[in-house]
């Protein structure tokens, strides 16, 4: 098959939509059990993976590709619900740092355990080479999308 840009673009969007839809369906039944939305789970996961378990609103905004004001509002709501704590940075009071509560850490552990139970039987059916190929392909795709994003950002600024 001859790959032209339109064929690639169509395939790219079709596969991406399918992956995102399947992933959403897979996670949704788990996070809804805890009264979370997909965006809230993503924020909690990013905070949980941060060095020392703390991210500023700005860093969280960057890692999730969300507007800072939206992240800030979401974190306020999540603080009221007992998922996160918000504290002013001691060196720069303009910076608000977000960390997980013990409850959030426990729930993320439970969600991780559930996702492992769902993934392990499927992963066990795949060879190590298949898994490496998938990760390598995803990394290549990520590199390509980053390059496209940089090109768009550069073109937009001209």
C-alpha positions, 0 to 999 in steps of 0.5 A: 500500500502506498502511504500518502499523507491523507491515508496516514492522517485518516488511519492516525485519527481512526486508530487514535479515536479507537484507542481513546474510546476503549481506554475511556470505557476501560477506566470509566467503570473503575473511576466512577466507582470512586465518584471521580471523572476521567479528568480528575483521575488524570490529575490525581495520577499526574500528582501521584507520579510527581517527584515527592508527590507534589506539583504546582498548578502550573506544572500540573497544567503543563503535564495535562495540557489543560489551561491553568485556570481550569486546573486551579478550579478543578483542584479547588473542587478536589480539595473540598472533596478530600482528594488533594491539599493545596498549599502556597509555596513558601518561596513564592506565594504566587505558586500553589502546590498540589499534593494527594491526601492519604485517601487519594493515595489509597484510592489510586492504589486500588485503581492501579490494582484493578487495572492490573487485574484487567490488563494482566490476562491480556498482557500474558497473551502477548509476547515480550517482543509484541509489548516492546514493539507496541511501546516503541511504536507509541514512542515513535508516534509521540516523537512525531506528534511533538514535531508536528506540534512544534512546527504548528507552534512555530508557524503560528508565531510567525 
